[in-house]
Amino acid sequence: MLVLSGAGFSASAMAQQTTRQQDTLQEKPVSPRALGEVIVTAGRKPVTLDNVPSSVTVITGKALENNMKITTDITEILSREVPGLAPGSQTNSNVGQGLRGRQVLIMIDGIPQSSPLRNGEVDMRSIDPAVLEKVDVLKGATAIYGNGATGGLINYITATPKEDRVIGGRTMINMTGSLTSLKNSVGGRVGQMLQGRYKKFDYIVSGVAEQTGEYKDAKGNLVGPNYSLGETDTYNAFAKIGYQINRRQRLQLMYNYFQSQQRSNYTLVNGDITKGIPATGVLGTPAGVPTGSRGNHNLHLVYQADSLIGGTSLTADAYYEKRDDIFYVSAGRFEGGDGQSHTLDKKKGVRLMFNSPLSNRAAFNGTLSYGADVMNDITSQPLVDGRIWVPEMNMFNYAPFAETQWSLWKDLILKAGVRVERVSVRVDDYTTLRLTNANGSTQSPSIFVKGGDLDYTATLFNAGIRYNRLPLFMPYFSFSQGFSVADIGLVLRDAKVNDIKKINTEAVLVNNYELGFVSETGRLRFELSGFISTSRLGVDMIFDPQTELFNVTRTPERIYGFEAALHYQVLSNLSLGASYSFLEGKADTSSTGGSYNVYLNGRRIAPPKVTGSISYRPVKDLEIGLQYLGVNGRNRFEKNAKGVYNGNEGKVKAYNLVNLNASYKVTPRTLLTLGIENLFNEDYFPARSQWFMQPGFYAKGKGTAFNVGVAVTY
C-alpha cells in the first residue's frame, strides 16, 4: 500500500542518483537540508524524505559505518538510531524490541524476514550490517508489503556497486574484547568485498566471518550465556549482479546467506531477581544444539522497465526466503522433560507494480502506483527432536493495491491508497504437547485439535497530507491501517479446545493516527511527531503466576506517544544529534468495554528513551564520535502474592550508556578504526532483563569493551 521499493532501487537513473547522494552523505558533512533530500523507500515508489507525510528514520551508510566501529549487532545499532524502537537486549533475540509498542516487519530489499504466523522475535538479526547501504524505518501501522507491520517496518537496503572500473575491493579486519576482563573475551572479524562494472554488467560480492569471545559485565564477570551473543560464530555471504539490458530496462539478482549461532563453553546459572544477583555460567557443555540462526537464505530477482506506454514504469520481482532459528532449551516444560524448539519458515512470492503519471504540470503533478503481491508462507515450530509443538501453517496471501500521490504547487503533498488483503491459512489436524512445570505436574494437557482453513479478508486504507511552503514549519498528518494474522502459531500451541474453528484466531487490525512537523532553519533540523494507535483486538502475553505459563489475551488496545529528533550542523566539521521518545499503552479488559484500564506490559511498552551524538573532525583524516543512550525507568505494576512482579511486568530502573568511535586515515586507502562500548563502564541490567522477570534471562549488560580494526580499499 503506500511505499517502499521492493527492488531496493528504482530506475537506473534514479539508482545512480541515489548512490551519488549516499556517497555525498558519507564523505561530507550532512546538512539539515541534505537530510530532507535523501531518497527513501517510504513507499512502493521511492521519494525524497520531505515528500513523506509520516515519520521516517533513515540510517545512512555513514551512520552504519560509525556504529560498526563499536558493534556489528544490528539490534543495538537500530536501538540507538531509531526513535520509538525499544532498546536491545544484547542477545540473539529481539523479544520486546517492538516499534511503537507493536510488531515490526523486518525486510531485506523488500523481502519479508518476519513471519506473523509464528513470531519468534528473532528476525531483526537477519543480515550482517556490512552489506547494507542504508536502513529505512517507517513508523506506525502500515500494510505496504502485507500483514505483520502493525507497528511499522524496517527495510534493510543492500549495497549496490559504486565502482566504475572492472574490479575494486575492500578488506576489513577487526579484533574485539572486554576491557574489564580480557581473559577469554577476545574475538575477531574478517570481511572481504569486491565490486565493479563491465560493459552492461555490474556486481558486488561480500563475505564476512566473525567470532565473539565471552561477554563480561562491568565487574569483569561472565554475562549470563542464555541466548547471549557472547561466544557466537557469525557468517554472511552476499552477492548481487545487475544487467542493464538497455537504457530503460534492468535485471538484477541478489542472494544473501546469514548464520549466527552461539557455541558456548558454559552452562547457565540462573540469577536471583529478588536479591539482584545476575545470571552467569559455569564451565560445561550446554544442553541441546547451538542456539541462534542456523541459516537464513534470501534470493531475489528484479526486473525493471521505465517509460513504457504513457510513461508508465514497471517493477516485477520474485523472491525466495528460507530460515531456521534455534531457541534455548526449556527444562522440564514438555511432557515432564526438556525440549528445544526451532522455527522453520519458507516464503515464496511474486510482485508486480506499475507507476503511471496522471499529470506532469508543475503546479499539478500526480502519479498512480498499482499492482498486486502474491506470497506463500509455510511456518512451523517443532522441537529439535521432531515433536510437534506448533503445527505447519500454510498461508497463501493475495493482495491488490493502488496508491496515488499528488504535489500541488510544489509544496502541498497528498497521498492516499488502498490495499485488499486476502489470506488463507491451512492447518492439518494436530495434537498439542502436554506442558508441565518444574515438578513434572501437568499445566496444560495434550489435546487433539481438528485442523482446517482460516480465511481473512481486509480492506486497508492510508492517507496523508504534508505542507512544505515554510521551512520553519512543515506540518504533516497521516492515517494508516495495519493488518496481521495475529501470531496464529502461538494460539494454536496453547489450544484448549478440539477444533481450530473454536480458537480465537481473529486477525489484528490497527488504526494509526500521526500528527507532526519538520522545522529547518539554517543548520538546524528538528522533527516532532505524536501518534495514537488503536486496535479492537490485540495479542498480548500475560503471565499466570499459578501455572507459571504465559497466556495469550485478545483485548482492545490503545497506544500513544511522541518522538522528537534534532540534527544541528554546528560547524562544517562538527555536528550534533539528539532524540527523545515516549510511549504508553493500555488494554481494555472490562466486560462492558470502553475503558482502557490495564497498562500493557514491558514486552509491549518500552521505557522512555533518550539518544545523543557528537561527530567531530578536528583534522582532515581524523574523525571522532560520541554516542549516548539513556533508558529511563518504568514502573506500572504491583507485585503479586509471592512478593515479586509477574513475568513481563518487572520494574525497569534507568541506565545510561556512552560509546566512542574514531577513525584515522593512515593513507588515502588505509583506515584505522577504534570503538569503545560502554565508555564509562556502567553497571546495569538491560531493560529486557528487568521487565522479563525470568531468572535465566536476568543477565547484566556488557561492561567496557573495545573494537579495533583496519580497512584497506583498492
C-alpha positions as CSV (number, residue, x, y, z in Angstrom):
1,M,0.0,0.0,0.0
2,L,2.0,3.1,0.4
3,V,5.6,3.0,-0.3
4,L,8.8,1.1,-0.5
5,S,10.8,-0.1,-3.5
6,G,10.9,-3.8,-3.2
7,A,13.8,-3.8,-5.6
8,G,16.0,-1.8,-3.3
9,F,16.4,0.6,-6.3
10,S,14.2,2.4,-8.7
11,A,15.0,3.1,-12.4
12,S,18.6,3.0,-13.4
13,A,18.9,6.8,-13.4
14,M,17.3,7.0,-10.0
15,A,19.5,4.3,-8.6
16,Q,22.6,6.2,-9.8
17,Q,21.3,9.4,-8.4
18,T,20.6,7.7,-5.1
19,T,24.1,6.2,-5.0
20,R,25.7,9.6,-5.7
21,Q,23.7,11.2,-2.9
22,Q,24.6,8.5,-0.4
23,D,28.3,8.8,-1.4
24,T,28.0,12.5,-0.7
25,L,26.4,11.8,2.7
26,Q,29.3,9.5,3.6
27,E,32.1,11.8,2.5
28,K,30.9,15.3,3.5
29,P,29.1,16.8,6.5
30,V,25.3,16.2,6.3
31,S,23.4,19.5,6.3
32,P,19.8,19.6,7.5
33,R,18.6,20.4,4.0
34,A,20.5,17.4,2.6
35,L,18.7,15.1,5.0
36,G,15.4,16.1,3.6
37,E,16.6,15.5,0.0
38,V,17.6,11.9,0.7
39,I,15.8,9.3,-1.5
40,V,14.0,6.9,0.8
41,T,11.9,3.8,0.4
42,A,9.0,5.2,2.4
43,G,6.7,3.8,-0.2
44,R,6.5,1.3,-3.1
45,K,7.7,4.3,-5.2
46,P,11.0,5.9,-4.0
47,V,10.5,9.5,-2.9
48,T,12.5,12.2,-1.1
49,L,12.2,12.4,2.6
50,D,10.5,15.8,2.5
51,N,7.6,14.3,0.4
52,V,6.7,11.7,3.1
53,P,3.6,12.7,5.2
54,S,4.6,10.4,8.1
55,S,7.6,9.7,10.4
56,V,10.5,8.0,8.7
57,T,14.0,7.4,10.0
58,V,16.9,6.8,7.5
59,I,20.1,5.2,8.8
60,T,22.6,6.2,6.2
61,G,25.6,4.2,5.2
62,K,27.8,6.6,7.1
63,A,25.8,6.1,10.3
64,L,26.0,2.3,9.9
65,E,29.8,2.6,9.3
66,N,30.2,4.6,12.5
67,N,28.2,2.2,14.6
68,M,30.1,-0.8,13.2
69,K,33.3,0.7,14.7
70,I,31.7,-0.2,18.0
71,T,29.5,-3.3,17.4
72,T,28.0,-5.3,14.5
73,D,24.9,-6.2,16.5
74,I,22.2,-4.7,14.3
75,T,19.7,-4.7,17.1
76,E,21.9,-2.4,19.2
77,I,22.6,-0.2,16.2
78,L,18.9,0.2,15.5
79,S,18.0,1.0,19.1
80,R,20.5,3.9,19.1
81,E,19.4,5.3,15.8
82,V,15.6,4.8,15.7
83,P,13.3,6.9,18.0
84,G,10.4,4.8,19.0
85,L,12.2,1.4,18.8
86,A,12.7,-0.4,22.1
87,P,16.3,-0.9,23.4
88,G,18.1,-4.0,22.5
89,S,19.0,-6.9,24.9
90,Q,22.4,-8.0,23.6
91,T,21.0,-11.4,22.8
92,N,20.2,-13.5,19.8
93,S,16.6,-12.4,20.2
94,N,14.7,-9.2,19.7
95,V,11.9,-10.1,22.1
96,G,10.3,-6.9,23.3
97,Q,12.1,-4.8,20.8
98,G,9.0,-3.6,19.1
99,L,8.3,-0.3,17.3
100,R,5.8,2.0,18.9
101,G,4.6,-0.9,21.0
102,R,3.6,-3.2,18.2
103,Q,5.1,-5.8,15.9
104,V,7.6,-4.5,13.3
105,L,8.0,-6.1,9.9
106,I,11.7,-6.8,9.0
107,M,12.6,-6.9,5.3
108,I,15.7,-7.2,3.2
109,D,15.2,-5.2,-0.1
110,G,11.5,-5.7,0.5
111,I,11.7,-9.4,1.2
112,P,9.9,-10.1,4.4
113,Q,12.0,-11.8,7.1
114,S,9.3,-11.8,9.8
115,S,6.6,-14.4,10.0
116,P,3.4,-13.2,11.6
117,L,2.2,-16.8,11.6
118,R,4.7,-17.6,14.5
119,N,6.6,-14.5,15.6
120,G,9.7,-15.9,17.2
121,E,11.1,-12.4,17.5
122,V,14.5,-13.3,16.0
123,D,14.0,-11.6,12.7
124,M,16.0,-8.4,13.4
125,R,19.3,-10.2,13.1
126,S,18.8,-11.5,9.6
127,I,21.8,-10.0,7.8
128,D,25.2,-8.5,8.6
129,P,25.3,-4.7,8.5
130,A,28.5,-4.7,6.5
131,V,26.5,-5.4,3.3
132,L,23.9,-2.7,3.9
133,E,23.8,0.6,2.0
134,K,21.2,2.1,4.4
135,V,18.2,1.2,6.6
136,D,14.8,2.8,6.1
137,V,12.4,2.7,9.0
138,L,8.7,3.6,8.6
139,K,7.0,4.1,11.9
140,G,3.3,3.4,12.6
141,A,1.0,0.7,11.3
142,T,1.2,0.1,7.6
143,A,0.1,-2.5,5.1
144,I,2.8,-1.7,2.5
145,Y,4.0,-5.2,2.0
146,G,1.2,-7.2,3.6
147,N,0.5,-8.4,7.1
148,G,2.8,-8.1,10.0
149,A,3.7,-4.4,10.2
150,T,1.3,-3.3,12.9
151,G,4.0,-1.1,14.4
152,G,5.9,-0.2,11.3
153,L,8.6,-1.7,9.1
154,I,12.4,-1.8,8.9
155,N,13.8,-2.3,5.4
156,Y,17.5,-3.3,5.1
157,I,18.7,-1.9,1.7
158,T,21.6,-3.9,0.5
159,A,24.7,-2.5,-1.1
160,T,25.0,-1.6,-4.8
161,P,28.2,-1.3,-6.8
162,K,29.9,2.1,-6.7
163,E,33.0,1.3,-8.8
164,D,33.1,2.2,-12.5
165,R,36.1,0.0,-13.1
166,V,36.1,-3.7,-13.6
167,I,37.2,-4.6,-10.1
168,G,37.7,-2.8,-6.8
169,G,37.5,-4.0,-3.2
170,R,37.8,-3.6,0.5
171,T,39.3,-5.8,3.1
172,M,38.4,-5.4,6.8
173,I,40.0,-7.0,9.9
174,N,38.8,-6.3,13.5
175,M,39.6,-7.5,17.0
176,T,37.1,-7.2,19.8
177,G,37.2,-7.9,23.6
178,S,36.4,-6.7,27.1
179,L,38.4,-4.1,28.9
180,T,37.0,-5.2,32.3
181,S,38.4,-8.7,32.0
182,L,40.4,-9.6,28.8
183,K,40.6,-13.3,29.6
184,N,38.7,-15.4,27.0
185,S,36.9,-12.3,25.8
186,V,38.9,-11.6,22.6
187,G,37.1,-12.2,19.3
188,G,37.8,-11.4,15.7
189,R,36.2,-10.4,12.4
190,V,37.3,-10.6,8.8
191,G,35.4,-9.1,5.9
192,Q,36.1,-9.0,2.1
193,M,34.1,-7.1,-0.5
194,L,34.7,-6.9,-4.3
195,Q,32.7,-4.9,-6.7
196,G,32.9,-3.5,-10.2
197,R,31.3,-2.9,-13.7
198,Y,32.0,-4.4,-17.0
199,K,30.1,-3.2,-20.0
200,K,26.4,-3.8,-19.2
201,F,27.1,-5.8,-16.1
202,D,27.7,-4.7,-12.5
203,Y,28.4,-6.8,-9.5
204,I,29.2,-6.8,-5.8
205,V,30.2,-9.8,-3.7
206,S,31.0,-10.0,0.0
207,G,32.0,-12.5,2.7
208,V,32.1,-11.9,6.5
209,A,33.2,-14.2,9.3
210,E,33.1,-13.1,13.0
211,Q,33.7,-14.9,16.3
212,T,32.9,-13.2,19.6
213,G,34.6,-14.0,22.9
214,E,33.0,-14.2,26.3
215,Y,30.8,-11.2,27.2
216,K,31.9,-9.6,30.5
217,D,29.9,-7.2,32.7
218,A,31.2,-4.0,34.4
219,K,32.8,-6.1,37.2
220,G,34.5,-8.5,34.8
221,N,32.2,-11.3,35.4
222,L,30.7,-13.6,32.7
223,V,27.4,-12.3,31.3
224,G,24.7,-15.0,31.6
225,P,25.2,-17.2,28.5
226,N,21.5,-18.0,27.9
227,Y,20.9,-16.9,24.3
228,S,23.7,-14.4,24.6
229,L,25.8,-13.1,21.7
230,G,29.0,-14.0,23.5
231,E,30.9,-16.9,22.1
232,T,28.9,-16.6,18.9
233,D,30.0,-17.5,15.3
234,T,28.5,-15.4,12.6
235,Y,28.9,-15.8,8.8
236,N,27.4,-13.7,6.0
237,A,27.7,-14.3,2.2
238,F,26.3,-11.8,-0.2
239,A,26.2,-11.4,-4.0
240,K,24.4,-9.0,-6.3
241,I,24.7,-8.9,-10.1
242,G,22.9,-6.5,-12.4
243,Y,22.5,-6.3,-16.1
244,Q,21.5,-3.1,-17.9
245,I,19.5,-4.5,-20.8
246,N,19.2,-1.1,-22.4
247,R,18.7,2.5,-21.2
248,R,15.2,1.7,-20.0
249,Q,15.4,-1.9,-18.7
250,R,17.4,-3.6,-15.9
251,L,17.6,-7.0,-14.5
252,Q,19.1,-7.8,-11.1
253,L,19.7,-10.9,-9.0
254,M,20.6,-10.8,-5.3
255,Y,21.5,-13.7,-2.8
256,N,22.3,-13.4,0.9
257,Y,23.1,-16.1,3.4
258,F,23.3,-15.4,7.2
259,Q,24.1,-17.7,10.0
260,S,24.8,-16.8,13.6
261,Q,25.0,-19.5,16.4
262,Q,26.2,-19.4,19.9
263,R,28.8,-22.1,20.8
264,S,29.3,-21.5,24.5
265,N,31.6,-23.3,26.9
266,Y,29.3,-22.6,29.8
267,T,26.1,-23.9,31.2
268,L,23.6,-21.4,32.7
269,V,23.4,-20.5,36.3
270,N,20.1,-18.7,36.9
271,G,20.0,-15.3,38.5
272,D,18.1,-14.4,41.7
273,I,15.9,-11.5,40.8
274,T,14.8,-10.7,44.4
275,K,18.4,-10.3,45.5
276,G,19.7,-8.6,42.4
277,I,22.1,-11.5,41.6
278,P,22.6,-11.7,37.8
279,A,22.6,-14.9,35.8
280,T,26.0,-16.3,34.9
281,G,27.6,-19.6,33.9
282,V,29.9,-22.4,34.9
283,L,32.2,-24.4,32.6
284,G,30.4,-27.2,31.0
285,T,28.6,-28.3,27.8
286,P,25.3,-26.5,27.3
287,A,22.2,-28.7,26.8
288,G,20.8,-29.0,23.3
289,V,22.1,-27.8,20.0
290,P,23.6,-24.3,19.4
291,T,21.1,-21.5,19.6
292,G,20.6,-18.8,17.0
293,S,20.1,-18.6,13.3
294,R,21.1,-22.0,11.7
295,G,20.7,-20.4,8.3
296,N,18.8,-17.6,6.6
297,H,18.7,-17.7,2.8
298,N,17.3,-14.8,0.6
299,L,17.1,-15.0,-3.2
300,H,15.7,-12.0,-5.1
301,L,15.2,-11.4,-8.8
302,V,14.1,-8.0,-10.0
303,Y,13.1,-6.7,-13.5
304,Q,12.6,-3.0,-14.0
305,A,11.4,-1.1,-17.1
306,D,11.0,2.6,-17.5
307,S,9.0,4.7,-19.9
308,L,6.5,2.2,-21.2
309,I,3.2,3.2,-22.8
310,G,2.2,6.6,-21.5
311,G,5.3,7.0,-19.4
312,T,4.3,4.0,-17.2
313,S,7.2,2.1,-15.4
314,L,7.1,-1.5,-14.2
315,T,8.8,-3.3,-11.4
316,A,8.4,-7.0,-11.2
317,D,10.2,-9.2,-8.7
318,A,10.2,-12.7,-7.3
319,Y,11.8,-13.9,-4.1
320,Y,12.5,-17.0,-2.0
321,E,13.4,-16.9,1.7
322,K,14.1,-19.8,4.0
323,R,15.3,-19.7,7.6
324,D,15.8,-22.0,10.6
325,D,16.1,-20.3,14.1
326,I,17.0,-22.4,17.1
327,F,15.7,-21.4,20.6
328,Y,17.1,-22.2,24.1
329,V,16.3,-25.4,26.0
330,S,13.3,-25.3,28.3
331,A,13.9,-27.6,31.2
332,G,11.0,-29.8,32.2
333,R,8.5,-28.0,30.2
334,F,7.4,-30.6,27.7
335,E,5.7,-33.8,28.8
336,G,7.8,-33.8,32.0
337,G,11.1,-33.5,30.2
338,D,13.3,-31.0,28.4
339,G,12.7,-29.6,25.0
340,Q,14.2,-27.2,22.5
341,S,12.2,-25.7,19.7
342,H,13.0,-24.0,16.4
343,T,11.0,-22.1,13.9
344,L,11.1,-23.2,10.3
345,D,9.9,-20.6,7.8
346,K,9.8,-20.7,4.0
347,K,8.4,-17.9,1.8
348,K,7.9,-17.6,-1.9
349,G,6.5,-14.5,-3.6
350,V,6.0,-12.5,-6.7
351,R,5.1,-8.8,-7.0
352,L,4.0,-6.5,-9.8
353,M,3.9,-2.8,-9.5
354,F,3.1,-0.2,-12.2
355,N,3.6,3.5,-11.8
356,S,1.8,5.8,-14.2
357,P,1.9,9.6,-14.4
358,L,-1.5,11.3,-14.1
359,S,-0.4,14.9,-14.6
360,N,3.0,16.4,-15.3
361,R,2.2,20.1,-14.8
362,A,4.5,21.9,-12.4
363,A,1.6,23.1,-10.2
364,F,-0.4,19.9,-10.5
365,N,1.7,16.8,-10.6
366,G,0.3,13.4,-9.8
367,T,1.2,9.7,-10.1
368,L,-0.7,6.4,-9.6
369,S,1.1,3.3,-8.3
370,Y,-0.8,0.0,-8.6
371,G,-0.3,-3.7,-8.7
372,A,-0.5,-6.9,-6.7
373,D,1.5,-9.1,-4.3
374,V,1.3,-12.9,-4.0
375,M,3.0,-14.8,-1.3
376,N,3.1,-18.3,0.1
377,D,4.4,-18.7,3.6
378,I,4.9,-22.1,5.3
379,T,5.8,-21.8,9.0
380,S,6.0,-24.3,11.9
381,Q,7.7,-24.6,15.3
382,P,8.6,-28.2,16.1
383,L,11.0,-29.3,18.8
384,V,14.5,-30.2,17.6
385,D,13.8,-33.9,18.4
386,G,10.9,-33.9,16.0
387,R,7.9,-33.5,18.3
388,I,5.3,-31.0,17.0
389,W,4.7,-28.0,19.2
390,V,3.3,-25.6,16.6
391,P,1.9,-27.5,13.5
392,E,2.8,-26.5,10.0
393,M,0.7,-23.5,8.8
394,N,0.5,-23.0,5.1
395,M,-0.6,-19.4,4.2
396,F,-1.5,-18.1,0.8
397,N,-1.7,-14.3,0.6
398,Y,-3.0,-12.3,-2.4
399,A,-3.2,-8.5,-2.2
400,P,-4.0,-6.0,-5.0
401,F,-3.2,-2.3,-4.1
402,A,-3.3,1.2,-5.5
403,E,-2.0,4.5,-4.3
404,T,-1.9,8.0,-5.7
405,Q,0.4,10.8,-4.8
406,W,0.0,14.5,-5.8
407,S,2.2,17.5,-5.5
408,L,0.1,20.7,-5.7
409,W,2.0,24.0,-6.3
410,K,5.2,22.0,-5.3
411,D,4.6,22.4,-1.6
412,L,1.3,20.6,-0.8
413,I,1.8,16.8,-0.8
414,L,-1.2,14.5,-0.8
415,K,-1.2,10.7,-0.6
416,A,-4.0,8.1,-0.5
417,G,-4.0,4.4,-1.0
418,V,-6.0,1.2,-0.6
419,R,-4.9,-2.5,-0.3
420,V,-7.1,-5.5,-0.2
421,E,-5.7,-8.5,1.8
422,R,-7.0,-11.9,1.1
423,V,-5.4,-14.5,3.3
424,S,-6.0,-18.3,3.6
425,V,-4.1,-20.4,6.2
426,R,-4.3,-24.2,6.0
427,V,-3.6,-26.2,9.2
428,D,-3.8,-30.0,9.3
429,D,-5.1,-32.0,12.3
430,Y,-2.6,-32.0,15.2
431,T,-2.2,-32.8,18.8
432,T,-0.8,-30.3,21.3
433,L,2.1,-31.2,23.6
434,R,1.4,-31.7,27.3
435,L,3.1,-28.8,29.1
436,T,4.4,-29.3,32.6
437,N,6.1,-27.4,35.4
438,A,9.4,-27.9,37.0
439,N,7.9,-30.7,39.2
440,G,6.5,-32.6,36.2
441,S,2.9,-31.7,37.0
442,T,0.6,-31.1,34.0
443,Q,-0.1,-27.4,33.5
444,S,-1.7,-27.8,30.0
445,P,-2.9,-31.2,28.9
446,S,-2.4,-32.7,25.4
447,I,-5.4,-32.1,23.2
448,F,-6.3,-33.4,19.7
449,V,-7.3,-30.4,17.5
450,K,-9.1,-30.7,14.2
451,G,-7.5,-28.6,11.5
452,G,-9.0,-26.7,8.7
453,D,-8.8,-23.4,6.8
454,L,-8.6,-20.0,8.3
455,D,-9.7,-17.2,5.9
456,Y,-9.2,-13.5,6.3
457,T,-10.2,-10.5,4.2
458,A,-9.4,-6.9,5.0
459,T,-9.6,-3.7,3.1
460,L,-7.0,-1.3,4.4
461,F,-6.6,2.4,3.7
462,N,-4.0,5.1,4.1
463,A,-4.0,8.8,3.6
464,G,-1.6,11.6,4.3
465,I,-1.0,15.3,3.8
466,R,2.1,17.5,4.1
467,Y,2.7,21.2,3.5
468,N,6.3,22.3,2.8
469,R,5.8,26.0,2.0
470,L,7.6,27.3,5.1
471,P,10.8,25.6,6.0
472,L,10.4,26.7,9.6
473,F,7.2,24.8,9.9
474,M,6.4,21.9,7.6
475,P,3.4,20.0,9.1
476,Y,2.1,16.6,8.2
477,F,-0.8,14.3,9.2
478,S,-1.4,10.7,8.3
479,F,-3.9,7.9,8.8
480,S,-2.8,4.4,8.1
481,Q,-4.1,0.9,8.8
482,G,-2.0,-2.2,9.5
483,F,-3.1,-5.9,9.5
484,S,-1.6,-9.0,11.0
485,V,-2.8,-12.6,11.3
486,A,-2.0,-12.4,15.0
487,D,0.7,-15.0,15.7
488,I,-1.6,-17.9,14.9
489,G,1.1,-20.4,15.9
490,L,1.2,-19.0,19.5
491,V,-2.6,-19.5,19.8
492,L,-2.6,-23.0,18.2
493,R,0.1,-24.4,20.5
494,D,-1.9,-23.2,23.5
495,A,-5.2,-24.6,22.3
496,K,-7.7,-25.6,24.9
497,V,-10.4,-26.8,22.5
498,N,-10.6,-29.6,19.9
499,D,-11.2,-27.5,16.7
500,I,-9.3,-24.6,15.4
501,K,-12.6,-23.0,14.4
502,K,-13.3,-22.6,18.1
503,I,-9.9,-20.8,18.8
504,N,-9.8,-17.0,18.7
505,T,-7.5,-16.6,15.7
506,E,-9.1,-13.3,14.5
507,A,-6.6,-11.0,12.8
508,V,-5.3,-7.8,14.3
509,L,-6.4,-4.6,12.5
510,V,-4.6,-1.4,13.7
511,N,-5.6,2.2,13.1
512,N,-2.7,4.6,13.3
513,Y,-3.0,8.4,13.5
514,E,0.0,10.6,13.4
515,L,0.5,14.4,13.5
516,G,3.9,16.0,13.3
517,F,6.1,18.7,11.7
518,V,9.6,19.3,10.5
519,S,11.4,22.6,11.1
520,E,14.5,23.7,9.3
521,T,16.4,26.9,9.9
522,G,20.0,27.4,8.9
523,R,22.0,24.4,10.1
524,L,19.2,23.1,12.3
525,R,16.6,20.4,11.5
526,F,14.0,19.4,14.1
527,E,11.1,16.9,13.9
528,L,8.3,16.3,16.4
529,S,5.6,13.7,15.9
530,G,2.8,12.4,18.1
531,F,0.7,9.3,17.4
532,I,-2.2,7.2,18.6
533,S,-2.6,3.5,17.7
534,T,-5.8,1.6,18.3
535,S,-6.9,-2.0,17.7
536,R,-10.1,-3.8,18.6
537,L,-8.1,-6.9,19.3
538,G,-4.5,-7.2,20.4
539,V,-2.2,-10.1,21.1
540,D,-0.6,-9.8,24.5
541,M,1.4,-12.3,26.6
542,I,0.1,-12.3,30.2
543,F,2.0,-14.3,32.9
544,D,-0.1,-16.6,35.1
545,P,1.8,-16.9,38.4
546,Q,-0.3,-20.0,39.4
547,T,0.7,-22.1,36.3
548,E,3.9,-20.2,35.6
549,L,2.9,-20.0,31.9
550,F,2.4,-17.1,29.6
551,N,-1.1,-17.0,28.2
552,V,-2.4,-15.1,25.1
553,T,-5.0,-12.5,25.6
554,R,-7.1,-10.8,23.0
555,T,-8.4,-7.4,24.2
556,P,-8.8,-3.9,22.7
557,E,-5.7,-1.8,22.9
558,R,-4.7,1.9,22.7
559,I,-1.1,3.0,22.4
560,Y,0.1,6.6,22.2
561,G,3.3,8.6,22.4
562,F,5.5,11.1,20.8
563,E,9.0,11.4,19.4
564,A,11.4,14.3,18.8
565,A,14.6,14.3,16.8
566,L,17.2,17.1,16.2
567,H,20.2,17.4,14.0
568,Y,22.5,20.5,14.2
569,Q,25.4,21.1,11.9
570,V,27.3,23.4,14.3
571,L,30.4,23.8,12.0
572,S,31.4,22.2,8.8
573,N,33.4,19.6,10.9
574,L,31.1,19.4,14.0
575,S,27.6,18.1,14.1
576,L,25.2,17.2,17.0
577,G,22.2,14.9,17.1
578,A,19.6,14.1,19.8
579,S,16.2,12.3,20.1
580,Y,13.6,11.6,22.7
581,S,10.8,9.0,22.5
582,F,7.9,8.4,24.9
583,L,5.4,5.5,24.7
584,E,2.5,4.3,26.7
585,G,-0.3,1.8,26.2
586,K,-3.3,0.3,27.9
587,A,-5.7,-2.6,27.3
588,D,-9.5,-2.7,27.9
589,T,-10.2,-5.8,30.0
590,S,-13.5,-4.6,31.3
591,S,-16.5,-6.7,30.5
592,T,-18.5,-3.7,29.4
593,G,-15.9,-2.2,27.1
594,G,-14.9,1.4,26.6
595,S,-12.4,1.6,29.5
596,Y,-8.7,1.2,28.9
597,N,-8.0,0.0,32.5
598,V,-4.8,-2.1,32.4
599,Y,-1.3,-1.0,31.4
600,L,0.4,-3.0,28.7
601,N,3.5,-4.8,30.0
602,G,7.2,-4.3,29.3
603,R,7.1,-6.8,26.4
604,R,5.0,-4.2,24.5
605,I,5.8,-0.8,26.0
606,A,9.4,0.3,26.3
607,P,10.5,2.9,28.8
608,P,11.2,6.5,27.6
609,K,14.5,6.7,25.6
610,V,17.0,9.5,25.0
611,T,19.8,9.5,22.5
612,G,22.5,11.9,21.7
613,S,25.5,12.1,19.3
614,I,28.5,14.2,18.6
615,S,30.6,13.9,15.4
616,Y,33.8,15.9,15.2
617,R,36.6,16.0,12.6
618,P,39.5,18.0,14.1
619,V,41.7,17.4,11.1
620,K,41.0,16.1,7.6
621,D,41.9,12.5,8.3
622,L,40.7,12.1,11.9
623,E,37.0,11.6,12.9
624,I,35.8,11.2,16.4
625,G,32.2,10.5,17.6
626,L,30.4,10.0,20.9
627,Q,27.0,8.3,21.3
628,Y,24.7,8.4,24.2
629,L,21.8,6.1,25.0
630,G,19.6,6.8,28.1
631,V,16.9,4.3,29.0
632,N,14.6,5.8,31.6
633,G,12.6,3.9,34.2
634,R,9.1,2.4,34.0
635,N,7.1,1.1,36.9
636,R,3.4,0.4,36.2
637,F,2.6,-2.8,38.1
638,E,2.2,-4.2,41.6
639,K,4.0,-7.3,42.9
640,N,1.9,-10.5,43.1
641,A,1.0,-12.5,46.2
642,K,4.5,-14.1,46.2
643,G,6.1,-10.7,46.6
644,V,7.6,-10.5,43.1
645,Y,6.5,-9.0,39.8
646,N,4.7,-11.1,37.2
647,G,6.6,-12.0,34.1
648,N,6.9,-9.1,31.6
649,E,5.8,-6.7,34.4
650,G,9.1,-6.1,36.2
651,K,10.2,-2.6,37.3
652,V,12.8,-1.0,34.9
653,K,15.5,1.1,36.5
654,A,17.2,3.7,34.4
655,Y,20.6,3.4,32.9
656,N,22.9,5.5,30.8
657,L,25.5,4.3,28.2
658,V,28.1,6.2,26.2
659,N,30.1,4.9,23.3
660,L,33.1,6.2,21.5
661,N,34.1,5.7,17.8
662,A,37.1,7.1,16.0
663,S,38.8,6.6,12.7
664,Y,42.1,7.8,11.1
665,K,43.2,7.6,7.5
666,V,46.8,6.5,7.6
667,T,46.9,6.6,3.8
668,P,44.2,7.5,1.3
669,R,43.3,3.8,1.1
670,T,44.0,2.6,4.7
671,L,41.7,3.4,7.6
672,L,42.2,2.6,11.2
673,T,39.2,2.4,13.5
674,L,38.5,2.3,17.2
675,G,35.3,1.7,19.1
676,I,34.7,1.7,22.8
677,E,31.4,0.4,24.0
678,N,30.0,1.5,27.4
679,L,32.9,4.0,27.8
680,F,32.2,4.8,31.5
681,N,31.7,1.1,32.4
682,E,28.0,1.5,33.5
683,D,27.0,-1.5,35.7
684,Y,23.4,-2.2,34.6
685,F,20.7,-4.7,33.6
686,P,19.3,-4.1,30.1
687,A,15.6,-3.2,30.1
688,R,14.5,-6.7,29.0
689,S,16.5,-8.4,31.8
690,Q,14.5,-6.3,34.2
691,W,10.9,-6.5,32.9
692,F,11.1,-10.1,31.7
693,M,11.4,-11.4,35.3
694,Q,12.9,-14.8,34.2
695,P,15.9,-16.0,36.2
696,G,17.7,-17.4,33.2
697,F,17.5,-14.1,31.4
698,Y,18.3,-11.9,34.3
699,A,21.7,-11.0,32.8
700,K,23.7,-7.8,33.1
701,G,24.8,-5.8,30.1
702,K,28.3,-5.6,28.8
703,G,31.0,-3.6,30.6
704,T,33.5,-1.5,28.7
705,A,34.5,-3.3,25.5
706,F,36.8,-2.5,22.6
707,N,36.7,-2.9,18.9
708,V,39.9,-2.1,16.8
709,G,40.1,-2.5,13.1
710,V,41.8,-1.7,9.8
711,A,40.2,-1.4,6.4
712,V,42.0,-1.3,3.1
713,T,40.4,-0.2,-0.1
714,Y,41.8,-0.9,-3.6
